[in-house]
């Protein structure tokens, strides 16, 4: 005697060895013996052998139509074996009974299981809904199959256009379009971005990167609500100074300016003037909401997304020819360039000039200072401030600008909205110039002095801290070891950074004797710190990515096949003329500073990857000079 039984959701057959009341000992075709419960037995039979029953039953079950079965049976609960006798019109054989069991089991939409071997047909309305759903899935499968075929032929399915951004940046794996794209990528071996680019869905790699950033950081778009120009503060004293700023040619958010007055017999009175948008933006106001949401200006080559609306920037930027509200730090400086006193004021500052690097640096640089400066506007002021900067740097014992490092300026010719048609020019400017040092040192003085004022007054602020080589934001006035100051509170860029604006609110309240808007250890203060740190880092990553994109465009634009590079830390190569660091697996282990030549093998604008192969190690200049000298000596001998 043999049995058909159910175990762990599967139908199995075996031969009975011992038959007890509640259990059976059976032996399968493989010879394995096991004990099963009698309640799990669905059918006892003599023929055919266990090895043949299910095979024959499956073949017969394939001929049974579930629609016909559903029509044949009544609404009550039934046993498969009883229904088999009725369906076949005679006492069903083991194969026939098993076939009907398999047919019922394979049609869960038509028949609901009610126990082992027992079923009940689905109500008509439920069956109809299930059949509609099944047909929908079938149609979806056909649609996906069609879309996969179109994608493999590099044609964009019409369904893709409305959901293209979602497919590129936030794919929903429940959507048929996403399933089709994943299947096509698997079959073509291409990434989603590369496949869609071949289908014409990504005409601009620049926009591909830009839109990803905007979707993540500006999901509501970059447009700002219309805002009226804020009322400028009244009743502020007008400073008797001639202030001037020093910036590059593209700067429009001019945060800082300087002034210099001679104090007979004492030295000088140096003014550091910082734009004061805090006087026109109230904490918690709609303008604050805008700044709090954006947290910083976003910079990328050829464009930027400002933290503040243009109407407010126009009111508070330190443009020449205007009287501007400012927070001023006045330093009393001795003839030996010692800072012997300081004073902070909220006032109106007349700005008489916006000096630009490209105009001033040819006249004011290390060579012209050493050889004697020509006569030009603000020559004497720049010279005195530079001498003060040198003295401040010496007292700190830390350089304010990284000597030997470079700043890279990107000029994009053409409409940035059509980036692929633009031409990029990348110019290099070495850091540590007299102008760099002048500005950097005076900003360090302002940020450290005001940080100390806030700390001494017990007013909460956000500080830039560096200990153990790690830089972080903190509400505690701790040391910035890299700059060599006791505390450093960003306060000098309130038009471009929310932390500086927040600290300026605190400073203004401190100077006016008012209650600061942010209390120590307040949730709002910690939230602003956390959000700023995360957002500022994300903006910086995006800026580096877009600079890399334009560097790759420059390489292709120049038609270069090879390029020289310098080995830095971790055997990374820094390419000449570009802010581009590249790992070159084919290069041997080399010392830092070693010069090498690379072959440019591939450029991918979508992944921002550059493929380079090591060609040769270049002879260092000092080695080449020594070798040339040896050749001359050998010729003389």
C-alpha positions as CSV (number, residue, x, y, z in Angstrom):
1,X,0.0,0.0,0.0
2,X,1.3,3.5,-0.9
3,X,0.3,6.9,0.3
4,X,0.2,10.5,-1.1
5,X,0.9,12.9,1.7
6,X,1.7,16.6,2.3
7,X,4.8,17.6,4.1
8,X,6.2,21.2,4.4
9,X,3.9,22.4,1.7
10,X,4.9,19.8,-0.9
11,X,3.2,16.6,-2.1
12,X,5.1,13.4,-1.6
13,X,4.6,9.7,-2.1
14,X,5.9,6.7,-0.2
15,X,5.3,3.0,0.6
16,X,3.7,2.1,4.0
17,X,5.9,0.0,6.2
18,X,3.9,0.2,9.4
19,X,0.4,1.5,9.8
20,X,-0.6,2.8,13.3
21,X,-3.7,4.6,14.3
22,X,-2.2,8.1,14.4
23,X,1.0,7.7,12.5
24,X,2.6,5.7,9.8
25,X,6.2,4.6,9.1
26,X,6.8,5.0,5.4
27,X,9.7,4.4,3.0
28,X,10.3,6.8,0.1
29,X,11.7,5.7,-3.3
30,X,15.2,6.6,-2.2
31,X,15.0,4.1,0.6
32,X,14.7,6.7,3.4
33,X,12.3,5.8,6.2
34,X,10.4,8.4,8.1
35,X,7.4,8.8,10.4
36,X,4.4,10.8,9.3
37,X,1.1,11.7,10.9
38,X,-2.0,10.0,9.7
39,X,-3.7,13.4,9.4
40,X,-1.2,14.3,6.7
41,X,-2.1,11.5,4.4
42,X,-4.3,12.6,1.5
43,X,-4.6,9.4,-0.4
44,X,-4.0,5.6,0.1
45,X,-3.6,3.6,-3.1
46,X,-2.1,0.4,-4.6
47,X,-1.2,1.5,-8.1
48,X,0.9,3.0,-9.7
49,X,4.2,2.8,-7.8
50,X,5.1,5.9,-5.7
51,X,7.8,7.0,-8.2
52,X,5.2,7.3,-11.0
53,X,2.1,8.7,-9.4
54,X,3.0,12.4,-9.3
55,X,4.5,12.4,-12.8
56,X,1.3,10.8,-14.3
57,X,-0.9,13.1,-12.2
58,X,0.9,16.2,-13.3
59,X,0.5,15.3,-17.0
60,X,-3.2,14.7,-16.5
61,X,-3.7,17.9,-14.3
62,X,-2.4,20.0,-17.2
63,X,-5.5,19.0,-19.2
64,X,-7.9,20.2,-16.5
65,X,-9.3,23.7,-17.0
66,X,-9.8,25.6,-13.7
67,X,-12.7,27.6,-15.2
68,X,-14.6,24.4,-15.9
69,X,-13.8,23.0,-12.5
70,X,-15.1,26.2,-10.9
71,X,-18.4,26.0,-12.9
72,X,-18.9,22.3,-11.9
73,X,-18.6,22.6,-8.2
74,X,-21.1,24.0,-5.7
75,X,-20.6,26.7,-3.2
76,X,-19.9,24.5,-0.2
77,X,-16.7,23.1,1.1
78,X,-15.6,19.8,-0.5
79,X,-12.9,17.1,-0.5
80,X,-10.7,16.7,-3.6
81,X,-11.3,12.9,-3.6
82,X,-15.1,13.3,-3.6
83,X,-14.9,15.9,-6.3
84,X,-12.6,13.7,-8.4
85,X,-15.3,10.9,-8.4
86,X,-17.9,13.5,-9.6
87,X,-15.6,15.1,-12.2
88,X,-14.5,11.9,-13.8
89,X,-17.9,10.2,-13.6
90,X,-16.6,7.1,-11.8
91,X,-14.6,6.1,-8.8
92,X,-11.4,8.0,-9.5
93,X,-8.2,6.2,-9.8
94,X,-5.2,7.3,-7.7
95,X,-3.8,9.1,-10.7
96,X,-7.1,10.9,-11.4
97,X,-7.6,11.9,-7.8
98,X,-4.0,13.1,-7.5
99,X,-4.4,15.0,-10.8
100,X,-7.5,16.8,-9.6
101,X,-5.7,17.6,-6.3
102,X,-2.8,19.2,-8.2
103,X,-5.2,21.1,-10.4
104,X,-7.1,22.5,-7.4
105,X,-3.9,23.4,-5.6
106,X,-2.5,25.2,-8.7
107,X,-5.6,27.4,-9.0
108,X,-5.7,29.4,-5.7
109,X,-7.7,32.2,-7.4
110,X,-10.4,29.7,-8.2
111,X,-10.3,27.5,-5.1
112,X,-9.4,28.5,-1.5
113,X,-7.9,25.8,0.7
114,X,-9.8,24.9,3.8
115,X,-7.7,22.2,5.2
116,X,-5.6,19.2,4.0
117,X,-7.2,18.0,0.8
118,X,-10.3,20.3,1.3
119,X,-11.3,23.3,-0.8
120,X,-14.0,25.8,-1.4
121,X,-14.5,27.7,-4.6
122,X,-13.9,31.4,-4.6
123,X,-16.9,33.7,-4.6
124,X,-17.7,35.1,-8.1
125,X,-16.8,38.7,-7.3
126,X,-13.5,37.8,-5.7
127,X,-12.6,35.5,-8.6
128,X,-13.5,38.3,-11.1
129,X,-11.3,40.8,-9.3
130,X,-8.4,38.2,-9.1
131,X,-8.8,37.5,-12.8
132,X,-8.7,41.2,-13.6
133,X,-5.5,41.6,-11.5
134,X,-4.0,38.6,-13.3
135,X,-4.7,40.1,-16.7
136,X,-3.3,43.4,-15.5
137,X,-0.1,41.7,-14.5
138,X,0.1,39.9,-17.8
139,X,-0.3,43.1,-19.7
140,X,2.3,44.7,-17.4
141,X,4.7,41.9,-18.2
142,X,4.1,42.4,-21.9
143,X,4.7,46.1,-21.5
144,X,7.9,45.5,-19.6
145,X,9.1,43.1,-22.2
146,X,8.4,45.7,-24.9
147,X,10.2,48.4,-23.0
148,X,13.2,46.2,-22.5
149,X,13.3,45.5,-26.2
150,X,13.2,49.3,-27.0
151,X,15.9,50.1,-24.4
152,X,18.2,47.4,-25.8
153,X,17.7,49.0,-29.2
154,X,18.6,52.4,-27.6
155,X,15.2,53.8,-28.1
156,X,13.5,55.6,-25.2
157,X,10.1,54.0,-24.4
158,X,7.3,56.7,-24.3
159,X,6.5,55.8,-20.7
160,X,9.9,56.9,-19.5
161,X,9.7,60.6,-20.2
162,X,7.3,61.6,-17.4
163,X,9.3,59.6,-14.8
164,X,12.8,60.2,-16.1
165,X,14.1,62.1,-13.0
166,X,12.7,59.3,-10.7
167,X,14.4,56.6,-12.8
168,X,17.7,58.4,-12.7
169,X,17.9,59.5,-9.1
170,X,15.2,57.8,-7.0
171,X,14.0,54.6,-8.8
172,X,10.9,53.0,-7.5
173,X,11.4,49.2,-7.9
174,X,7.7,48.6,-7.9
175,X,7.2,50.5,-11.2
176,X,7.3,48.7,-14.5
177,X,9.6,51.3,-15.9
178,X,12.2,50.6,-13.2
179,X,11.9,46.8,-13.7
180,X,12.3,47.3,-17.5
181,X,15.4,49.5,-17.0
182,X,17.0,47.1,-14.6
183,X,16.4,44.2,-17.0
184,X,17.8,46.1,-19.9
185,X,20.8,47.2,-17.9
186,X,21.5,43.5,-16.9
187,X,21.2,42.4,-20.5
188,X,23.3,45.2,-22.1
189,X,25.9,45.4,-19.3
190,X,25.4,49.2,-19.1
191,X,24.5,51.3,-16.1
192,X,21.2,53.0,-16.0
193,X,22.7,56.4,-16.7
194,X,24.8,55.2,-19.6
195,X,21.9,53.2,-21.1
196,X,19.5,56.2,-20.8
197,X,22.2,58.4,-22.3
198,X,22.4,56.1,-25.4
199,X,18.6,56.4,-25.6
200,X,18.9,60.2,-25.8
201,X,17.4,60.8,-22.4
202,X,20.5,62.5,-21.0
203,X,21.6,65.1,-23.5
204,X,23.8,67.0,-20.9
205,X,26.0,65.3,-18.4
206,X,26.4,68.6,-16.7
207,X,22.6,68.8,-16.1
208,X,22.6,65.1,-15.0
209,X,24.9,66.0,-12.1
210,X,23.2,69.3,-11.4
211,X,19.7,67.9,-11.3
212,X,20.8,65.1,-8.9
213,X,22.1,67.7,-6.5
214,X,19.0,69.9,-6.9
215,X,16.7,67.0,-6.3
216,X,18.5,66.1,-3.1
217,X,19.1,69.6,-1.7
218,X,16.4,71.8,-3.4
219,X,13.4,69.5,-4.0
220,X,11.1,72.5,-4.2
221,X,13.4,74.3,-6.7
222,X,15.9,77.1,-6.4
223,X,13.5,80.0,-7.0
224,X,13.0,82.2,-4.0
225,X,9.7,83.8,-3.0
226,X,9.3,87.4,-3.9
227,X,10.6,89.5,-1.0
228,X,10.5,93.2,-0.4
229,X,13.8,95.0,0.3
230,X,14.2,95.0,4.1
231,X,14.2,98.3,5.9
232,X,17.7,99.5,6.6
233,X,18.4,100.4,10.2
234,X,18.1,104.0,11.1
235,X,20.0,106.1,13.7
236,X,23.4,104.4,13.1
237,X,26.5,106.6,13.2
238,X,28.4,107.0,9.9
239,X,32.0,106.0,10.2
240,X,34.6,108.5,9.1
241,X,36.6,106.0,7.0
242,X,37.3,105.2,3.4
243,X,36.6,101.4,3.3
244,X,37.7,99.1,0.4
245,X,37.2,95.4,-0.3
246,X,39.5,92.9,-1.9
247,X,37.9,90.1,-3.9
248,X,38.2,88.1,-7.1
249,X,36.4,89.3,-10.2
250,X,33.3,87.1,-9.8
251,X,32.4,88.0,-6.2
252,X,29.1,89.8,-5.8
253,X,28.4,88.9,-2.1
254,X,31.0,91.2,-0.7
255,X,31.1,90.5,3.1
256,X,34.2,92.3,4.2
257,X,36.1,95.5,3.7
258,X,39.0,97.3,5.4
259,X,40.0,100.8,6.3
260,X,43.2,102.4,7.7
261,X,43.7,105.7,9.6
262,X,46.9,107.1,11.0
263,X,47.0,107.8,14.7
264,X,49.8,110.4,15.2
265,X,52.2,109.2,17.8
266,X,50.3,105.9,18.3
267,X,50.3,104.0,15.0
268,X,47.2,103.1,13.1
269,X,43.5,102.5,13.5
270,X,42.6,99.4,11.3
271,X,39.0,98.9,10.5
272,X,37.6,95.4,9.6
273,X,34.1,96.0,8.3
274,X,31.7,93.1,7.9
275,X,28.4,93.3,6.1
276,X,25.5,93.3,8.6
277,X,22.4,91.5,7.1
278,X,21.5,90.6,10.7
279,X,20.2,94.2,11.0
280,X,17.6,93.5,8.2
281,X,16.8,89.9,9.0
282,X,14.9,89.1,12.2
283,X,15.4,85.6,13.7
284,X,12.3,83.5,12.9
285,X,11.2,85.8,10.0
286,X,10.5,84.7,6.5
287,X,13.9,85.9,5.4
288,X,15.5,83.9,8.2
289,X,13.5,80.8,7.1
290,X,15.0,81.2,3.6
291,X,18.6,81.5,5.0
292,X,18.0,78.7,7.5
293,X,16.8,76.4,4.8
294,X,19.7,77.0,2.4
295,X,22.4,77.5,5.1
296,X,25.0,78.5,2.6
297,X,25.6,79.8,-0.9
298,X,26.3,77.0,-3.4
299,X,29.2,77.6,-5.7
300,X,29.9,75.8,-9.0
301,X,31.9,76.9,-12.0
302,X,29.9,79.4,-14.0
303,X,27.0,79.7,-11.6
304,X,25.9,79.8,-7.9
305,X,22.8,79.5,-5.8
306,X,22.8,82.3,-3.2
307,X,21.8,81.8,0.4
308,X,19.9,85.1,0.5
309,X,17.5,86.7,-2.0
310,X,19.0,89.2,-4.5
311,X,16.9,92.0,-3.0
312,X,18.6,91.5,0.4
313,X,22.0,91.0,-1.0
314,X,21.7,94.3,-2.9
315,X,20.9,96.1,0.3
316,X,23.8,94.7,2.4
317,X,26.7,93.8,0.1
318,X,29.6,96.2,0.5
319,X,29.5,97.7,-2.9
320,X,31.6,100.7,-3.8
321,X,30.0,104.1,-3.8
322,X,27.5,103.3,-1.1
323,X,27.0,103.7,2.6
324,X,26.5,100.2,4.0
325,X,25.4,99.0,7.4
326,X,28.3,97.0,8.9
327,X,29.6,95.4,12.0
328,X,33.1,96.9,12.4
329,X,36.1,95.8,14.5
330,X,38.6,98.5,15.0
331,X,42.1,97.6,16.0
332,X,44.6,100.0,17.5
333,X,47.9,99.0,16.1
334,X,51.3,100.3,17.4
335,X,54.2,101.2,15.1
336,X,55.6,97.7,15.8
337,X,52.3,96.2,14.5
338,X,51.2,95.1,17.9
339,X,47.4,95.1,18.5
340,X,47.1,97.1,21.7
341,X,43.3,97.6,21.8
342,X,40.1,96.7,19.9
343,X,36.6,98.0,19.7
344,X,33.4,96.7,18.0
345,X,30.8,99.0,16.5
346,X,27.5,98.7,14.6
347,X,27.5,101.6,12.1
348,X,27.2,102.8,8.6
349,X,30.4,102.4,6.6
350,X,31.1,104.3,3.4
351,X,32.7,101.9,0.9
352,X,34.8,103.8,-1.7
353,X,36.3,100.9,-3.7
354,X,35.9,97.2,-4.6
355,X,39.5,96.1,-5.4
356,X,39.8,93.0,-7.6
357,X,42.6,90.5,-7.5
358,X,43.3,90.6,-11.3
359,X,43.8,94.4,-11.1
360,X,45.8,94.6,-7.9
361,X,48.0,91.5,-7.9
362,X,50.1,92.7,-10.9
363,X,50.9,95.8,-8.8
364,X,51.0,94.3,-5.3
365,X,53.0,91.0,-5.1
366,X,56.2,89.7,-3.6
367,X,58.3,91.0,-6.4
368,X,56.9,94.5,-6.5
369,X,57.0,94.8,-2.7
370,X,60.7,93.8,-2.7
371,X,61.5,96.1,-5.6
372,X,59.5,99.1,-4.5
373,X,55.8,99.6,-5.2
374,X,54.6,101.9,-8.0
375,X,52.0,104.5,-7.3
376,X,48.5,103.2,-7.4
377,X,45.3,103.7,-5.4
378,X,45.4,102.2,-1.8
379,X,49.1,101.4,-2.2
380,X,50.0,102.7,1.3
381,X,46.9,101.1,3.0
382,X,47.7,97.7,1.4
383,X,51.4,97.9,2.4
384,X,50.6,98.7,6.0
385,X,47.9,96.0,6.3
386,X,50.2,93.5,4.8
387,X,52.9,94.3,7.4
388,X,50.3,93.9,10.1
389,X,49.3,90.5,8.6
390,X,52.9,89.4,8.7
391,X,53.1,90.4,12.3
392,X,49.9,88.6,13.2
393,X,51.0,85.4,11.4
394,X,54.3,85.5,13.3
395,X,52.6,85.9,16.6
396,X,50.3,82.9,15.9
397,X,53.1,80.8,14.7
398,X,50.9,79.4,11.9
399,X,50.6,80.3,8.2
400,X,47.3,81.8,7.3
401,X,47.5,80.6,3.7
402,X,48.8,77.3,2.5
403,X,52.1,78.1,0.8
404,X,52.6,76.2,-2.4
405,X,49.0,75.3,-2.9
406,X,46.9,76.7,-5.7
407,X,43.5,78.3,-6.3
408,X,41.9,77.4,-9.7
409,X,39.5,79.9,-11.3
410,X,37.0,78.5,-13.8
411,X,35.7,80.8,-16.5
412,X,32.9,79.3,-18.6
413,X,32.3,81.0,-22.0
414,X,28.8,80.4,-23.2
415,X,25.4,79.8,-21.6
416,X,25.7,77.4,-18.7
417,X,22.2,76.1,-19.6
418,X,23.9,74.6,-22.7
419,X,27.1,73.4,-20.9
420,X,28.1,71.0,-23.7
421,X,28.5,74.0,-26.0
422,X,30.5,76.0,-23.6
423,X,34.3,76.5,-23.5
424,X,36.1,76.3,-20.2
425,X,39.2,78.2,-19.3
426,X,41.0,77.2,-16.1
427,X,43.5,79.6,-14.6
428,X,45.9,78.8,-11.8
429,X,46.7,81.2,-8.9
430,X,49.2,80.3,-6.2
431,X,48.1,80.8,-2.7
432,X,50.0,82.7,-0.1
433,X,50.3,85.9,-2.1
434,X,50.5,89.2,-0.1
435,X,46.8,89.9,-0.8
436,X,45.9,86.4,0.3
437,X,47.8,86.8,3.5
438,X,46.4,90.3,4.2
439,X,42.8,89.2,3.9
440,X,43.2,85.8,5.6
441,X,45.0,87.3,8.7
442,X,42.5,90.1,9.2
443,X,39.7,87.6,9.0
444,X,41.4,85.4,11.6
445,X,41.7,88.4,13.8
446,X,38.0,89.3,13.4
447,X,36.7,85.8,13.9
448,X,39.0,85.0,16.9
449,X,38.4,88.4,18.6
450,X,34.6,88.3,18.2
451,X,34.7,84.6,19.3
452,X,36.5,85.7,22.4
453,X,34.1,88.5,23.0
454,X,31.1,86.2,22.8
455,X,32.8,83.6,25.1
456,X,33.8,86.3,27.7
457,X,30.2,87.7,27.7
458,X,28.7,84.3,28.2
459,X,26.8,84.6,24.9
460,X,26.2,81.3,22.9
461,X,27.9,81.0,19.5
462,X,29.0,78.4,17.0
463,X,32.8,77.9,16.8
464,X,35.1,76.3,14.4
465,X,37.3,74.0,16.4
466,X,40.4,72.0,15.5
467,X,41.9,69.5,18.0
468,X,44.0,66.5,17.2
469,X,44.0,67.4,13.5
470,X,40.2,67.1,13.2
471,X,38.1,70.2,12.3
472,X,34.5,70.4,13.6
473,X,31.8,72.8,14.6
474,X,31.1,73.3,18.3
475,X,29.1,75.5,20.7
476,X,32.2,75.5,23.0
477,X,34.9,78.1,22.5
478,X,37.8,75.7,22.1
479,X,41.1,76.2,20.4
480,X,41.7,76.0,16.6
481,X,45.1,74.4,16.7
482,X,45.6,74.8,12.9
483,X,45.3,78.5,13.2
484,X,46.9,78.9,16.6
485,X,44.0,80.8,18.2
486,X,42.1,80.2,21.5
487,X,38.8,80.3,19.8
488,X,37.5,80.9,16.3
489,X,33.8,81.8,15.6
490,X,32.9,82.2,11.9
491,X,31.5,85.7,11.7
492,X,33.0,87.3,8.6
493,X,30.7,85.9,5.8
494,X,27.1,86.5,6.9
495,X,25.9,86.9,3.4
496,X,27.1,83.5,2.4
497,X,27.0,81.2,5.5
498,X,24.2,80.8,8.0
499,X,26.5,80.2,10.9
500,X,28.1,83.6,10.4
501,X,24.7,85.2,10.3
502,X,23.7,83.4,13.5
503,X,26.9,84.5,15.2
504,X,26.3,88.1,14.0
505,X,22.9,88.1,15.6
506,X,24.5,87.1,18.8
507,X,27.2,89.7,18.5
508,X,24.8,92.5,17.8
509,X,22.7,91.5,20.8
510,X,25.9,91.4,22.9
511,X,27.0,94.9,21.8
512,X,23.5,96.4,22.2
513,X,23.0,94.8,25.6
514,X,19.9,92.8,24.4
515,X,19.0,89.2,25.1
516,X,20.6,87.1,22.4
517,X,18.1,85.2,20.1
518,X,19.9,81.9,20.8
519,X,20.3,80.7,24.4
520,X,23.2,78.5,25.4
521,X,22.5,74.8,24.8
522,X,19.2,75.6,23.1
523,X,17.8,73.0,20.7
524,X,17.7,75.7,17.9
525,X,21.4,76.4,18.3
526,X,22.3,72.7,18.1
527,X,20.0,72.1,15.2
528,X,21.5,74.9,13.2
529,X,25.0,73.6,13.9
530,X,24.1,70.0,12.9
531,X,22.2,71.1,9.8
532,X,24.9,73.5,8.7
533,X,27.7,71.0,9.0
534,X,25.9,68.4,7.0
535,X,24.7,70.8,4.3
536,X,28.0,72.6,4.0
537,X,29.8,69.3,3.4
538,X,27.2,68.3,0.8
539,X,27.6,71.6,-1.0
540,X,31.4,71.2,-1.0
541,X,31.2,67.7,-2.4
542,X,28.9,69.0,-5.2
543,X,31.3,71.8,-6.0
544,X,34.2,69.4,-6.2
545,X,32.2,67.2,-8.5
546,X,31.3,70.0,-10.9
547,X,34.9,71.2,-10.9
548,X,36.0,67.7,-11.8
549,X,33.4,67.7,-14.7
550,X,34.8,70.9,-16.1
551,X,38.4,69.6,-15.7
552,X,37.4,66.6,-17.8
553,X,35.8,68.9,-20.3
554,X,39.1,70.9,-20.4
555,X,41.2,67.8,-21.1
556,X,39.0,66.9,-24.0
557,X,38.8,70.5,-25.2
558,X,42.6,70.7,-25.2
559,X,42.9,67.5,-27.2
560,X,45.6,66.2,-24.8
561,X,46.8,62.6,-25.2
562,X,49.3,62.8,-22.4
563,X,49.6,65.0,-19.3
564,X,52.2,65.3,-16.5
565,X,51.5,65.0,-12.9
566,X,53.1,65.1,-9.4
567,X,52.9,62.2,-7.0
568,X,51.4,63.2,-3.6
569,X,50.2,61.3,-0.6
570,X,49.1,57.7,-0.9
571,X,50.7,57.6,-4.4
572,X,47.9,59.8,-5.8
573,X,48.8,61.9,-8.8
574,X,47.9,65.6,-9.1
575,X,47.6,66.6,-12.7
576,X,49.3,69.7,-13.9
577,X,47.2,72.9,-14.3
578,X,44.1,71.2,-12.8
579,X,42.5,70.7,-9.4
580,X,42.4,67.0,-10.3
581,X,43.8,64.2,-8.2
582,X,43.9,60.8,-9.8
583,X,44.8,57.3,-8.8
584,X,46.9,55.5,-11.4
585,X,47.0,51.7,-10.7
586,X,49.6,51.2,-13.4
587,X,52.1,53.5,-11.8
588,X,54.9,52.1,-9.6
589,X,55.4,53.1,-6.0
590,X,57.0,56.5,-6.1
591,X,58.1,59.1,-3.6
592,X,55.9,62.2,-2.9
593,X,57.0,65.0,-5.3
594,X,58.1,62.7,-8.1
595,X,57.0,63.8,-11.5
596,X,55.4,61.4,-13.9
597,X,53.8,61.4,-17.4
598,X,50.4,59.8,-18.0
599,X,48.5,58.7,-21.1
600,X,44.8,59.8,-21.1
601,X,42.9,56.7,-22.1
602,X,39.2,57.4,-21.3
603,X,36.9,60.2,-20.0
604,X,33.4,59.5,-18.7
605,X,31.4,62.6,-18.0
606,X,28.6,60.7,-16.3
607,X,30.7,58.9,-13.7
608,X,33.3,61.7,-13.7
609,X,36.0,59.1,-14.1
610,X,39.3,59.5,-15.9
611,X,41.3,56.6,-17.1
612,X,45.0,57.1,-17.2
613,X,48.0,54.9,-17.8
614,X,51.5,55.5,-16.5
615,X,54.0,56.1,-19.2
616,X,57.2,57.2,-17.5
617,X,58.9,58.9,-14.5
618,X,60.2,62.3,-15.4
619,X,63.7,63.3,-14.2
620,X,63.4,65.9,-11.4
621,X,64.6,69.4,-12.3
622,X,67.4,69.3,-9.8
623,X,68.6,65.9,-11.0
624,X,68.6,67.1,-14.6
625,X,70.5,70.3,-13.7
626,X,73.1,68.2,-11.8
627,X,73.5,65.8,-14.8
628,X,74.0,68.8,-17.1
629,X,76.7,70.2,-14.9
630,X,78.5,66.9,-14.8
631,X,78.5,66.7,-18.6
632,X,80.1,70.2,-18.7
633,X,82.8,69.2,-16.2
634,X,83.5,66.1,-18.2
635,X,83.9,68.1,-21.4
636,X,86.4,70.5,-19.6
637,X,88.5,67.6,-18.3
